[in-house]
Amino acid sequence: GAVVSQHPSWVICKSGTSVKIECRSLDFQATTMFWYRQFPKQSLMLMATSNEGSKATYEQGVEKDKFLINHASLTLSTLTVTSAHPEDSSFYICSARPGHGSYEQYFGPGTRLTVT
Amino acid sequence: KQEVTQIPAALSVPEGENLVLNCSFTDSAIYNLQWFRQDPGKGLTSLLLIQSSQREQTSGRLNASLDKSSGRSTLYIAASQPGDSATYLCAALDDKIIFGKGTRLHILP
């Protein structure tokens, strides 16, 4: 149980285009989902926290107009990288928290984004 | 603001040795402490989760301890194997997860 999927697993896009990454909790409802970014040989950095049906809360230094997060249902959150640039190339990982008093998070397998 | 530090940043040991990875956190008001493994270019694999009320958790050759009062956790790996080579991340959980920078472990055959 507690499986989180991400789609796509990798994507290459041209500079200036937008890319959408999906995060799904497959066998539980996620009241809260988190998006992380990981640059090569660096740790995961939290980008934003999203609760179903409300606006995402972004960490300091993360541009909310560039990284659009939508948590439209209890099993799906999307991250859209708008007007992507090469410096946005990174490994994006989502996690989902069931809620109900549990603080454990379950992580997706990650999406490798390369912007050319 | 929670900060998580892992020492050492990198470690190479011969196969078969026991080893300890260290993690410290600045804010002891955490709900859980979790250890992950990450292989190059891959996602996270959860190894052990220690609830704030617990002192340790064990899974196979892995044992993780938690001392909230001192803000420390250790991951003990017994009888290391080449397949244990990976980056090990610890993370402190409160309303968010804050990760350390990881320890890159290399087990020499």
Backbone of each chain as ProteinMPNN parsed JSONL, in Angstrom:
{"seq_chain_A": "GAVVSQHPSWVICKSGTSVKIECRSLDFQATTMFWYRQFPKQSLMLMATSNEGSKATYEQGVEKDKFLINHASLTLSTLTVTSAHPEDSSFYICSARPGHGSYEQYFGPGTRLTVT", "coords_chain_A": {"N_chain_A": [[0.809, -1.206, 0.0], [0.188, 2.408, -0.03], [1.261, 3.793, -2.33], [2.851, 5.999, -4.537], [2.751, 7.599, -7.609], [4.481, 9.059, -10.393], [4.284, 11.035, -13.323], [5.506, 12.407, -16.318], [8.247, 9.991, -16.167], [10.581, 10.91, -17.13], [11.461, 13.822, -18.989], [12.106, 15.795, -21.831], [12.407, 19.072, -22.865], [12.021, 22.05, -24.858], [13.595, 25.216, -24.39], [11.599, 27.767, -23.042], [9.157, 26.571, -23.355], [6.336, 24.948, -21.71], [5.964, 22.558, -19.105], [4.212, 19.833, -17.74], [3.947, 18.004, -14.769], [2.738, 15.115, -13.264], [1.475, 13.909, -10.17], [0.405, 11.195, -8.41], [-1.508, 9.631, -5.874], [-1.937, 6.315, -5.422], [-3.34, 4.404, -3.922], [-4.439, 5.571, -1.735], [-5.936, 8.419, -0.15], [-4.715, 11.63, -0.416], [-4.324, 14.204, 1.66], [-2.504, 16.192, 1.742], [0.065, 17.248, -0.404], [3.455, 17.321, -1.459], [6.058, 19.061, -3.148], [9.294, 18.568, -4.357], [12.622, 19.545, -5.272], [15.59, 18.463, -6.755], [18.881, 19.032, -7.303], [21.82, 17.924, -9.127], [23.797, 15.846, -7.11], [22.957, 17.107, -4.834], [20.83, 17.702, -1.98], [17.32, 17.02, -1.385], [15.141, 19.703, -1.915], [12.499, 21.381, -0.517], [9.87, 22.645, -2.404], [7.167, 23.449, -2.463], [4.053, 23.223, -0.711], [0.996, 21.596, -0.968], [-2.464, 21.622, -0.395], [-5.435, 19.81, -0.826], [-7.757, 21.371, -2.84], [-7.08, 23.96, -2.129], [-4.909, 26.871, -2.348], [-1.445, 26.492, -3.152], [1.316, 26.515, -0.865], [4.247, 28.198, -1.059], [7.765, 27.742, -0.753], [10.32, 29.945, 0.456], [11.894, 31.823, -2.043], [11.054, 30.33, -4.189], [9.461, 30.655, -7.231], [6.178, 31.326, -7.559], [4.658, 31.908, -9.786], [6.021, 30.738, -11.769], [6.271, 28.071, -11.176], [3.634, 26.291, -11.231], [1.207, 24.953, -9.192], [-1.283, 22.559, -8.805], [-3.741, 21.091, -6.933], [-6.068, 19.308, -7.414], [-7.626, 17.172, -6.704], [-8.061, 14.564, -4.228], [-6.251, 12.677, -4.909], [-4.513, 13.538, -6.814], [-1.976, 15.719, -7.818], [-0.553, 18.393, -9.631], [2.375, 19.706, -11.132], [3.367, 22.419, -12.906], [5.858, 23.564, -14.917], [6.484, 26.596, -16.061], [7.404, 28.393, -19.024], [10.017, 27.225, -19.367], [13.497, 27.069, -18.531], [16.982, 26.303, -19.153], [18.201, 26.226, -16.61], [16.207, 25.237, -15.04], [16.32, 22.592, -15.286], [16.257, 19.576, -13.635], [15.728, 17.183, -10.982], [12.592, 16.278, -10.108], [10.602, 15.606, -7.375], [7.714, 14.261, -5.892], [5.695, 14.045, -2.95], [3.271, 12.445, -0.842], [0.867, 12.859, 1.704], [-1.155, 11.041, 3.834], [-2.722, 12.094, 5.89], [-5.096, 12.193, 8.539], [-3.976, 12.222, 11.103], [-1.511, 11.097, 10.662], [1.871, 11.742, 10.042], [3.568, 10.77, 8.205], [5.138, 10.646, 5.031], [4.797, 9.653, 1.655], [6.781, 8.856, -1.061], [7.045, 9.74, -4.515], [8.51, 8.329, -7.531], [9.981, 10.202, -8.855], [10.726, 12.726, -11.371], [12.655, 13.339, -14.131], [13.678, 16.276, -15.463], [14.783, 17.815, -18.348], [15.853, 20.675, -19.84], [16.371, 22.056, -22.933]], "CA_chain_A": [[0.0, 0.0, 0.0], [0.821, 3.708, 0.03], [2.077, 3.963, -3.524], [2.745, 7.288, -5.214], [3.338, 7.541, -8.94], [4.721, 10.317, -11.077], [4.311, 10.915, -14.768], [6.335, 11.318, -16.83], [9.442, 9.699, -15.378], [11.583, 11.835, -17.637], [10.95, 14.651, -20.074], [13.022, 16.776, -22.422], [11.628, 20.109, -23.53], [12.798, 23.183, -25.347], [13.534, 26.427, -23.587], [10.451, 28.619, -23.33], [7.909, 25.813, -23.323], [5.852, 24.572, -20.382], [5.929, 21.112, -18.86], [3.375, 19.451, -16.604], [4.302, 16.751, -14.104], [1.636, 14.641, -12.435], [1.766, 13.108, -8.979], [-0.834, 10.512, -8.01], [-1.511, 8.623, -4.813], [-2.682, 5.256, -6.093], [-4.18, 3.571, -3.062], [-4.891, 6.312, -0.57], [-6.252, 9.811, -0.413], [-3.658, 12.487, 0.118], [-4.804, 15.539, 2.0], [-1.417, 17.13, 1.484], [1.145, 16.778, -1.282], [4.639, 18.165, -1.419], [6.93, 19.006, -4.325], [10.695, 18.794, -4.057], [13.534, 19.633, -6.408], [16.912, 17.983, -6.387], [19.93, 19.238, -8.291], [22.823, 16.856, -9.043], [24.612, 15.714, -5.912], [22.41, 17.928, -3.768], [19.71, 17.063, -1.311], [16.0, 17.476, -1.814], [14.705, 20.976, -1.374], [11.059, 21.55, -0.608], [9.447, 23.781, -3.212], [5.838, 23.918, -2.098], [3.106, 22.314, -0.049], [-0.348, 21.844, -1.486], [-3.588, 20.932, 0.214], [-6.505, 19.631, -1.792], [-8.764, 22.414, -2.919], [-6.619, 25.289, -1.735], [-3.688, 27.303, -3.021], [-0.206, 25.931, -2.617], [2.208, 27.364, -0.085], [5.569, 28.074, -1.652], [8.921, 28.062, 0.082], [11.01, 31.175, 0.097], [12.779, 31.729, -3.2], [10.415, 29.575, -5.274], [8.546, 31.543, -7.931], [4.873, 30.675, -7.69], [4.127, 32.104, -11.138], [6.779, 29.887, -12.675], [5.982, 26.679, -10.811], [2.215, 26.282, -10.916], [0.804, 23.71, -8.54], [-2.718, 22.357, -8.712], [-4.086, 19.879, -6.166], [-7.492, 19.363, -7.722], [-8.359, 16.08, -6.066], [-7.322, 13.941, -3.131], [-5.288, 11.707, -5.416], [-3.738, 14.093, -7.913], [-1.407, 17.06, -7.8], [0.265, 18.637, -10.806], [3.354, 20.792, -11.118], [3.647, 22.908, -14.251], [6.997, 24.467, -15.038], [6.151, 27.473, -17.172], [8.527, 29.059, -19.673], [11.177, 26.529, -18.795], [14.843, 27.457, -18.936], [17.941, 25.232, -18.824], [18.479, 26.151, -15.17], [15.123, 24.497, -14.388], [16.621, 21.162, -15.407], [16.432, 19.053, -12.286], [14.945, 15.994, -10.632], [11.45, 16.745, -9.32], [9.997, 14.5, -6.633], [6.552, 14.624, -5.094], [5.328, 13.132, -1.871], [1.867, 12.584, -0.448], [0.611, 12.52, 3.099], [-2.571, 10.642, 3.95], [-3.455, 12.847, 6.892], [-5.687, 11.39, 9.611], [-3.063, 12.143, 12.226], [-0.21, 10.545, 10.286], [2.762, 12.71, 9.417], [4.457, 10.106, 7.272], [4.959, 10.984, 3.628], [5.175, 8.608, 0.711], [7.423, 9.568, -2.16], [7.002, 9.258, -5.874], [9.811, 7.917, -8.059], [10.708, 11.337, -9.418], [10.678, 13.066, -12.795], [13.869, 14.025, -14.584], [13.383, 17.302, -16.47], [15.924, 18.42, -19.033], [15.44, 21.77, -20.715], [17.465, 22.3, -23.882]], "C_chain_A": [[0.835, 1.245, 0.0], [1.781, 3.927, -1.129], [1.782, 5.314, -4.16], [3.434, 7.172, -6.567], [3.552, 8.952, -9.476], [4.777, 10.055, -12.567], [4.573, 12.283, -15.384], [7.521, 11.034, -15.904], [10.619, 10.547, -15.863], [10.984, 12.605, -18.811], [12.047, 15.614, -20.524], [12.163, 17.816, -23.131], [12.541, 21.242, -23.966], [12.593, 24.392, -24.448], [12.352, 27.283, -24.021], [9.122, 27.893, -23.314], [7.538, 25.476, -21.885], [5.743, 23.058, -20.282], [5.083, 20.827, -17.63], [3.801, 18.093, -16.086], [3.148, 16.368, -13.176], [2.145, 13.779, -11.282], [0.454, 12.506, -8.497], [-0.601, 9.589, -6.832], [-2.459, 7.526, -5.288], [-3.647, 4.517, -5.182], [-4.543, 4.266, -1.755], [-5.21, 7.746, -0.99], [-5.257, 10.699, 0.317], [-4.207, 13.879, 0.396], [-3.755, 16.595, 1.681], [-0.394, 16.475, 0.56], [2.261, 17.805, -1.281], [5.427, 17.987, -2.713], [8.336, 19.407, -3.921], [11.478, 18.889, -5.366], [14.911, 19.195, -5.925], [17.866, 18.207, -7.54], [21.001, 18.175, -8.089], [23.687, 16.957, -7.8], [24.175, 16.652, -4.786], [21.249, 17.187, -3.105], [18.397, 17.587, -1.87], [15.656, 18.781, -1.129], [13.204, 21.11, -1.585], [10.736, 22.81, -1.405], [8.126, 24.356, -2.703], [5.039, 22.805, -1.459], [1.722, 22.62, -0.586], [-1.367, 20.994, -0.747], [-4.731, 20.912, -0.784], [-7.516, 20.763, -1.7], [-8.328, 23.798, -2.491], [-5.313, 25.621, -2.449], [-2.462, 26.699, -2.341], [0.555, 26.982, -1.818], [3.627, 27.134, -0.573], [6.654, 28.435, -0.646], [9.586, 29.331, -0.434], [11.952, 30.931, -1.067], [12.201, 30.936, -4.353], [9.353, 30.458, -5.912], [7.207, 30.842, -8.183], [4.274, 30.839, -9.089], [4.852, 31.232, -12.153], [6.463, 28.413, -12.432], [4.535, 26.627, -10.307], [1.822, 24.92, -10.359], [-0.692, 23.684, -8.393], [-2.976, 21.04, -7.994], [-5.599, 19.737, -6.236], [-8.298, 18.269, -7.052], [-7.486, 15.472, -4.986], [-6.32, 12.904, -3.597], [-4.384, 12.266, -6.496], [-3.28, 15.512, -7.621], [-0.555, 17.201, -9.042], [1.184, 19.825, -10.567], [3.613, 21.174, -12.561], [4.803, 23.887, -14.192], [6.747, 25.325, -16.266], [7.401, 28.162, -17.706], [9.86, 28.497, -19.156], [12.487, 27.048, -19.377], [15.799, 26.338, -18.545], [18.228, 25.113, -17.328], [17.359, 25.482, -14.379], [15.333, 22.991, -14.5], [16.97, 20.607, -14.036], [15.634, 17.764, -12.149], [13.834, 16.475, -9.701], [10.769, 15.538, -8.681], [8.792, 15.011, -5.857], [6.395, 13.625, -3.958], [3.889, 13.42, -1.465], [1.699, 12.121, 0.985], [-0.867, 12.201, 3.265], [-3.378, 11.529, 4.887], [-3.955, 11.907, 7.97], [-4.709, 11.185, 10.758], [-1.714, 11.568, 11.899], [0.621, 11.626, 9.617], [3.71, 12.062, 8.426], [4.11, 10.516, 5.858], [5.451, 9.816, 2.771], [5.626, 9.286, -0.575], [7.188, 8.902, -3.507], [8.401, 8.938, -6.364], [10.604, 9.046, -8.695], [10.521, 11.493, -10.912], [11.936, 13.844, -13.141], [13.501, 14.984, -15.694], [14.688, 17.845, -17.034], [15.397, 19.466, -19.999], [16.603, 22.119, -21.621], [17.382, 23.701, -24.479]], "O_chain_A": [[2.063, 1.168, 0.027], [2.963, 4.21, -0.93], [0.628, 5.718, -4.303], [4.567, 6.7, -6.655], [2.888, 9.902, -9.063], [5.246, 9.011, -13.02], [3.912, 13.248, -15.001], [7.755, 11.78, -14.953], [11.532, 10.859, -15.099], [10.116, 12.103, -19.527], [12.799, 16.162, -19.718], [11.283, 17.463, -23.917], [13.674, 21.369, -23.504], [11.542, 24.555, -23.828], [12.129, 27.498, -25.212], [8.069, 28.529, -23.265], [8.322, 25.69, -20.961], [5.462, 22.375, -21.267], [5.217, 21.494, -16.604], [3.993, 17.151, -16.855], [2.65, 17.191, -12.407], [3.112, 13.029, -11.416], [-0.499, 13.231, -8.21], [0.383, 8.851, -6.793], [-3.64, 7.777, -5.526], [-4.685, 4.047, -5.647], [-4.912, 3.611, -0.781], [-4.798, 8.207, -2.054], [-5.001, 10.532, 1.509], [-4.514, 14.634, -0.526], [-4.081, 17.746, 1.389], [-0.039, 15.307, 0.723], [2.029, 19.004, -1.121], [5.457, 16.902, -3.294], [8.556, 20.416, -3.253], [11.056, 18.388, -6.409], [15.33, 19.526, -4.816], [17.691, 17.647, -8.623], [21.093, 17.584, -7.013], [24.233, 18.013, -7.483], [24.96, 16.949, -3.886], [20.762, 16.178, -3.614], [18.374, 18.479, -2.718], [15.852, 18.943, 0.075], [12.708, 20.968, -2.703], [11.252, 23.892, -1.124], [7.977, 25.566, -2.533], [5.313, 21.619, -1.642], [1.321, 23.782, -0.651], [-1.155, 19.805, -0.508], [-4.962, 21.887, -1.5], [-8.05, 21.067, -0.634], [-9.138, 24.725, -2.491], [-4.694, 24.759, -3.072], [-2.45, 26.436, -1.139], [0.444, 28.181, -2.073], [4.146, 26.019, -0.51], [6.479, 29.316, 0.196], [9.431, 29.723, -1.591], [12.709, 29.96, -1.08], [12.82, 30.878, -5.416], [8.454, 30.952, -5.231], [7.137, 29.875, -8.941], [3.476, 30.01, -9.526], [4.361, 31.013, -13.26], [6.398, 27.616, -13.367], [4.252, 26.88, -9.136], [2.071, 23.881, -10.971], [-1.305, 24.643, -7.923], [-2.478, 19.994, -8.41], [-6.315, 20.001, -5.271], [-9.505, 18.409, -6.852], [-6.314, 15.822, -4.848], [-5.612, 12.312, -2.782], [-3.561, 11.533, -7.045], [-4.064, 16.379, -7.236], [0.096, 16.246, -9.466], [0.829, 20.799, -9.903], [4.036, 20.336, -13.358], [4.737, 24.909, -13.508], [6.795, 24.829, -17.392], [8.328, 28.474, -16.958], [10.69, 29.211, -18.594], [12.57, 27.414, -20.55], [15.467, 25.51, -17.698], [18.472, 24.013, -16.832], [17.523, 25.19, -13.194], [14.611, 22.209, -13.881], [17.87, 21.108, -13.362], [14.961, 17.324, -13.08], [14.108, 17.017, -8.63], [10.408, 14.577, -9.361], [8.85, 16.073, -5.237], [6.905, 12.506, -4.015], [3.363, 14.504, -1.717], [2.296, 11.137, 1.42], [-1.729, 12.994, 2.883], [-4.583, 11.698, 4.7], [-3.293, 10.916, 8.28], [-4.625, 10.092, 11.319], [-0.836, 11.542, 12.762], [0.14, 12.339, 8.736], [4.571, 12.738, 7.862], [2.942, 10.711, 5.521], [6.39, 9.104, 3.127], [4.948, 10.166, -1.106], [7.139, 7.677, -3.621], [9.38, 9.243, -5.683], [11.773, 8.868, -9.038], [10.203, 10.541, -11.624], [12.244, 14.867, -12.529], [13.055, 14.556, -16.759], [15.574, 18.276, -16.297], [14.586, 19.163, -20.874], [17.693, 22.441, -21.147], [18.223, 24.075, -25.296]]}, "seq_chain_B": "KQEVTQIPAALSVPEGENLVLNCSFTDSAIYNLQWFRQDPGKGLTSLLLIQSSQREQTSGRLNASLDKSSGRSTLYIAASQPGDSATYLCAALDDKIIFGKGTRLHILP", "coords_chain_B": {"N_chain_B": [[13.957, 27.685, 12.544], [14.141, 24.573, 11.068], [17.094, 22.684, 10.717], [18.999, 20.221, 9.15], [21.729, 18.136, 9.477], [24.203, 16.074, 8.077], [26.741, 13.795, 8.759], [29.47, 11.611, 7.958], [30.01, 13.485, 4.858], [30.743, 11.861, 2.822], [31.723, 8.453, 2.517], [33.877, 5.703, 2.507], [34.206, 2.298, 2.815], [35.597, -0.965, 3.5], [34.115, -3.991, 2.306], [31.966, -5.824, 4.456], [32.463, -4.547, 6.84], [31.126, -2.943, 9.779], [29.188, 0.035, 10.056], [28.513, 3.501, 10.848], [26.251, 6.055, 10.301], [25.712, 9.502, 10.703], [23.318, 11.873, 11.883], [22.07, 15.06, 12.55], [19.782, 17.362, 14.063], [18.267, 20.567, 14.416], [15.937, 21.477, 15.668], [14.137, 20.037, 18.111], [11.482, 19.455, 18.191], [10.045, 17.414, 16.626], [8.014, 15.198, 14.636], [8.616, 12.751, 13.517], [11.543, 10.857, 12.53], [13.229, 10.099, 9.673], [14.918, 7.751, 7.634], [16.366, 7.473, 4.448], [17.216, 5.85, 1.376], [19.009, 6.566, -1.572], [19.623, 5.78, -4.826], [21.891, 6.488, -7.546], [20.468, 8.848, -9.708], [17.937, 8.005, -9.179], [14.747, 7.665, -7.398], [13.575, 8.009, -3.982], [14.066, 5.576, -1.449], [12.418, 4.452, 1.286], [13.857, 3.641, 4.352], [13.863, 3.385, 7.225], [11.613, 4.473, 9.704], [11.337, 6.461, 12.474], [9.285, 7.033, 15.099], [8.519, 9.923, 17.082], [8.26, 9.226, 19.721], [9.686, 6.965, 19.971], [12.793, 5.129, 20.368], [14.425, 3.66, 18.765], [14.63, 1.843, 15.636], [14.556, -1.168, 13.789], [15.596, -2.955, 10.911], [16.353, -5.718, 9.336], [19.697, -5.657, 8.51], [19.951, -3.094, 9.276], [19.859, -0.489, 11.656], [18.32, 2.118, 13.262], [18.648, 4.879, 15.387], [17.236, 7.225, 17.7], [17.632, 10.237, 19.384], [15.973, 12.557, 20.72], [16.315, 14.635, 22.532], [18.95, 15.41, 22.327], [19.032, 15.987, 19.709], [19.806, 14.13, 17.704], [20.388, 11.455, 15.409], [21.23, 8.151, 14.449], [22.291, 5.922, 11.898], [22.888, 2.634, 11.695], [24.722, 0.285, 9.982], [25.123, -3.039, 9.533], [27.621, -5.464, 8.769], [28.458, -4.649, 6.067], [27.708, -4.486, 2.539], [28.569, -4.547, -0.986], [26.266, -3.835, -2.405], [25.081, -2.039, -0.755], [26.002, 0.404, -1.368], [25.267, 3.702, -1.914], [23.456, 6.831, -1.669], [22.648, 8.061, 1.46], [19.99, 9.495, 3.091], [18.852, 11.51, 5.728], [15.892, 12.639, 7.306], [13.999, 15.089, 8.924], [10.826, 15.218, 10.29], [8.285, 17.48, 10.653], [5.755, 19.64, 10.299], [6.591, 19.735, 7.768], [8.931, 18.008, 5.652], [12.307, 18.07, 6.284], [15.3, 17.697, 4.719], [18.57, 16.27, 5.191], [21.834, 16.75, 3.673], [22.835, 14.388, 2.931], [24.74, 11.29, 3.004], [27.209, 9.966, 1.062], [27.765, 6.765, 0.402], [30.192, 4.306, -0.133], [30.867, 1.046, -0.68], [33.571, -0.982, -0.613], [34.499, -3.674, -2.641]], "CA_chain_B": [[13.924, 26.964, 11.29], [14.808, 23.282, 11.208], [18.24, 22.371, 9.874], [19.432, 18.835, 9.303], [23.119, 17.981, 9.068], [24.66, 14.7, 8.047], [28.188, 13.602, 8.784], [30.24, 12.413, 7.012], [29.383, 13.716, 3.556], [31.074, 10.694, 2.005], [32.369, 7.401, 3.313], [34.236, 4.48, 1.794], [34.64, 1.262, 3.747], [35.673, -2.297, 2.898], [32.976, -4.877, 2.481], [31.943, -6.608, 5.686], [32.579, -3.722, 8.041], [29.959, -2.253, 10.328], [29.415, 1.474, 9.951], [27.503, 4.382, 11.441], [26.016, 7.355, 9.664], [25.198, 10.42, 11.709], [22.369, 12.908, 11.484], [21.678, 15.935, 13.66], [18.748, 18.322, 13.701], [18.336, 21.701, 15.348], [14.676, 21.649, 16.383], [13.768, 18.708, 18.599], [10.018, 19.286, 18.134], [9.734, 16.698, 15.392], [7.077, 14.094, 14.787], [9.315, 11.527, 13.14], [12.84, 10.968, 11.881], [13.178, 9.045, 8.671], [16.115, 7.495, 6.842], [16.095, 7.054, 3.082], [18.331, 5.5, 0.504], [18.807, 7.027, -2.935], [20.617, 5.348, -5.802], [22.12, 7.561, -8.519], [19.441, 9.093, -10.704], [16.682, 7.356, -8.796], [13.973, 8.266, -6.329], [13.895, 7.667, -2.607], [13.56, 4.35, -0.836], [12.354, 4.618, 2.737], [14.51, 2.55, 5.068], [13.37, 3.271, 8.59], [10.918, 5.632, 10.244], [11.294, 6.421, 13.936], [8.336, 7.963, 15.68], [9.163, 10.785, 18.085], [8.199, 8.563, 21.026], [10.515, 5.767, 19.928], [14.233, 5.334, 20.497], [15.115, 3.02, 17.659], [13.914, 0.936, 14.75], [15.479, -2.116, 13.155], [15.12, -3.697, 9.746], [17.467, -6.503, 8.804], [21.028, -5.222, 8.941], [19.89, -1.664, 9.575], [19.302, -0.059, 12.937], [18.338, 3.571, 13.401], [18.343, 5.348, 16.726], [16.81, 8.628, 17.782], [17.731, 10.918, 20.66], [15.38, 13.863, 20.455], [16.82, 15.676, 23.433], [20.234, 15.896, 21.814], [18.885, 16.296, 18.294], [20.676, 13.255, 16.936], [19.979, 10.128, 14.98], [22.28, 7.399, 13.774], [21.924, 4.74, 11.116], [23.926, 1.621, 11.825], [24.638, -0.759, 8.964], [25.975, -4.167, 9.915], [28.136, -6.361, 7.72], [28.167, -3.925, 4.827], [27.846, -5.194, 1.263], [28.672, -3.604, -2.114], [24.933, -3.355, -2.767], [24.674, -0.951, 0.142], [26.537, 1.657, -1.899], [24.179, 4.619, -2.285], [23.406, 8.019, -0.809], [21.697, 7.887, 2.556], [19.444, 10.771, 3.522], [17.954, 11.518, 6.866], [14.916, 13.713, 7.187], [13.22, 15.387, 10.126], [9.45, 15.494, 9.923], [7.251, 18.114, 11.464], [4.731, 19.925, 9.294], [7.258, 19.493, 6.496], [10.134, 17.175, 5.771], [13.552, 18.767, 5.991], [16.314, 16.693, 4.452], [19.986, 16.556, 5.225], [22.459, 16.695, 2.364], [23.13, 13.004, 2.609], [26.075, 10.686, 3.079], [27.456, 9.073, -0.076], [28.452, 5.583, 0.926], [30.771, 3.4, -1.122], [31.392, -0.171, -0.059], [34.621, -1.521, -1.475], [34.443, -5.145, -2.688]], "C_chain_B": [[14.742, 25.682, 11.435], [15.957, 23.156, 10.224], [18.706, 20.96, 10.196], [20.827, 18.692, 8.708], [23.511, 16.518, 9.112], [26.18, 14.654, 7.946], [28.482, 12.108, 8.783], [29.476, 12.641, 5.705], [29.616, 12.529, 2.634], [31.869, 9.718, 2.848], [32.635, 6.2, 2.425], [34.772, 3.481, 2.807], [34.72, -0.068, 3.026], [34.43, -3.114, 3.215], [33.099, -5.655, 3.791], [32.026, -5.784, 6.96], [31.223, -3.194, 8.479], [30.229, -0.749, 10.259], [28.236, 2.245, 10.525], [27.443, 5.686, 10.665], [25.308, 8.247, 10.677], [24.3, 11.496, 11.113], [22.051, 13.747, 12.712], [20.652, 16.946, 13.162], [18.646, 19.368, 14.799], [17.074, 21.871, 16.19], [14.165, 20.273, 16.808], [12.259, 18.442, 18.55], [9.618, 18.635, 16.823], [8.709, 15.611, 15.682], [7.766, 12.752, 14.545], [10.691, 11.882, 12.611], [12.904, 9.797, 10.918], [14.493, 8.961, 7.927], [15.699, 6.939, 5.484], [17.398, 6.62, 2.42], [17.997, 6.03, -0.892], [19.959, 6.533, -3.794], [20.749, 6.428, -6.87], [21.011, 7.665, -9.559], [18.088, 8.497, -10.383], [15.962, 8.124, -7.7], [14.414, 7.765, -4.968], [13.301, 6.325, -2.211], [13.578, 4.553, 0.668], [12.964, 3.392, 3.415], [13.883, 2.331, 6.445], [12.715, 4.585, 8.986], [10.85, 5.47, 11.75], [10.305, 7.473, 14.414], [9.028, 8.748, 16.796], [9.185, 10.141, 19.465], [9.092, 7.333, 21.105], [11.99, 6.133, 20.044], [14.989, 4.715, 19.338], [14.158, 2.154, 16.849], [14.948, 0.064, 14.065], [14.789, -2.768, 11.964], [16.31, -4.413, 9.15], [18.792, -6.053, 9.378], [21.07, -3.748, 9.341], [19.261, -1.42, 10.939], [19.432, 1.452, 13.019], [17.941, 3.939, 14.815], [17.959, 6.817, 16.676], [16.95, 9.122, 19.21], [17.239, 12.335, 20.437], [16.008, 14.953, 21.295], [18.137, 16.259, 22.94], [20.166, 16.236, 20.334], [19.744, 15.433, 17.405], [19.992, 11.949, 16.572], [21.16, 9.455, 14.316], [21.651, 6.25, 12.999], [23.111, 3.796, 11.149], [23.685, 0.549, 10.757], [25.626, -1.853, 9.332], [26.406, -4.945, 8.684], [27.874, -5.787, 6.328], [28.484, -4.761, 3.579], [27.967, -4.173, 0.134], [27.327, -3.047, -2.545], [24.398, -2.271, -1.856], [25.166, 0.405, -0.358], [25.397, 2.514, -2.446], [24.36, 5.896, -1.466], [22.311, 7.81, 0.217], [21.284, 9.265, 3.081], [18.655, 10.594, 4.807], [17.061, 12.746, 6.749], [14.154, 13.858, 8.494], [11.822, 15.816, 9.698], [8.746, 16.292, 11.014], [6.116, 18.417, 10.499], [5.276, 19.702, 7.889], [8.339, 18.467, 6.735], [11.323, 18.035, 5.405], [14.643, 17.711, 5.869], [17.709, 17.199, 4.779], [20.555, 16.425, 3.826], [22.901, 15.294, 1.983], [24.563, 12.589, 2.872], [26.202, 9.74, 1.897], [28.336, 7.928, 0.406], [28.943, 4.701, -0.208], [31.383, 2.227, -0.385], [32.36, -0.821, -1.042], [34.582, -3.046, -1.446], [35.746, -5.782, -2.191]], "O_chain_B": [[15.893, 25.712, 11.872], [15.816, 23.48, 9.045], [18.793, 20.563, 11.358], [21.067, 19.084, 7.566], [23.192, 15.807, 10.065], [26.801, 15.371, 7.162], [27.83, 11.37, 9.523], [28.418, 12.05, 5.485], [28.791, 12.228, 1.771], [32.59, 10.104, 3.768], [31.761, 5.735, 1.694], [35.689, 3.789, 3.568], [34.002, -0.292, 2.051], [33.791, -2.942, 4.253], [34.186, -6.083, 4.179], [31.694, -6.272, 8.04], [30.306, -3.022, 7.676], [31.373, -0.316, 10.391], [27.129, 1.725, 10.669], [28.462, 6.328, 10.411], [24.422, 7.804, 11.408], [24.507, 11.958, 9.99], [21.793, 13.209, 13.789], [20.656, 17.333, 11.993], [18.908, 19.085, 15.968], [17.146, 22.363, 17.316], [13.807, 19.448, 15.968], [11.813, 17.331, 18.836], [8.928, 19.243, 16.005], [8.558, 15.164, 16.819], [7.54, 11.77, 15.252], [10.976, 13.035, 12.288], [12.665, 8.651, 11.296], [15.111, 9.982, 7.624], [14.828, 6.077, 5.373], [18.499, 6.971, 2.844], [16.852, 5.955, -1.338], [21.123, 6.829, -3.525], [19.817, 7.205, -7.079], [20.663, 6.679, -10.21], [17.192, 8.487, -11.227], [16.482, 9.093, -7.148], [15.483, 7.174, -4.821], [12.18, 5.986, -2.59], [14.632, 4.798, 1.255], [12.625, 2.254, 3.09], [13.435, 1.233, 6.774], [13.198, 5.665, 8.648], [10.362, 4.456, 12.249], [10.478, 8.664, 14.155], [10.006, 8.281, 17.379], [10.036, 10.473, 20.29], [9.24, 6.73, 22.168], [12.383, 7.283, 19.846], [16.065, 5.183, 18.969], [13.068, 1.79, 17.288], [16.068, 0.497, 13.794], [13.6, -3.084, 11.991], [17.175, -3.792, 8.532], [18.988, -6.067, 10.593], [22.126, -3.23, 9.702], [18.276, -2.053, 11.319], [20.524, 1.999, 12.863], [17.002, 3.372, 15.373], [18.307, 7.545, 15.747], [16.443, 8.497, 20.141], [17.997, 13.208, 20.015], [16.21, 16.071, 20.822], [18.407, 17.448, 23.112], [21.143, 16.723, 19.765], [20.351, 15.928, 16.456], [19.154, 11.421, 17.303], [21.993, 10.114, 13.693], [20.628, 5.691, 13.391], [24.201, 4.128, 10.683], [22.594, -0.012, 10.649], [26.829, -1.608, 9.429], [25.671, -5.069, 7.704], [27.156, -6.38, 5.523], [29.382, -5.603, 3.569], [27.509, -3.041, 0.285], [27.248, -1.907, -3.004], [23.376, -1.652, -2.152], [24.779, 1.442, 0.18], [24.657, 2.09, -3.334], [25.297, 6.018, -0.676], [21.189, 7.43, -0.118], [22.123, 10.082, 3.461], [17.885, 9.645, 4.953], [17.443, 13.758, 6.161], [13.721, 12.872, 9.09], [11.667, 16.683, 8.838], [8.626, 15.839, 12.152], [5.559, 17.483, 9.923], [4.516, 19.504, 6.941], [8.629, 18.1, 7.874], [11.347, 18.656, 4.343], [14.88, 16.932, 6.793], [17.999, 18.39, 4.663], [19.848, 16.035, 2.896], [23.294, 15.047, 0.843], [25.47, 13.417, 2.95], [25.4, 8.819, 1.744], [29.497, 8.117, 0.766], [28.193, 4.388, -1.133], [32.295, 2.387, 0.426], [31.989, -1.162, -2.165], [34.625, -3.652, -0.376], [35.864, -7.007, -2.166]]}, "name": "protein", "num_of_chains": 2, "seq": "GAVVSQHPSWVICKSGTSVKIECRSLDFQATTMFWYRQFPKQSLMLMATSNEGSKATYEQGVEKDKFLINHASLTLSTLTVTSAHPEDSSFYICSARPGHGSYEQYFGPGTRLTVTKQEVTQIPAALSVPEGENLVLNCSFTDSAIYNLQWFRQDPGKGLTSLLLIQSSQREQTSGRLNASLDKSSGRSTLYIAASQPGDSATYLCAALDDKIIFGKGTRLHILP"}
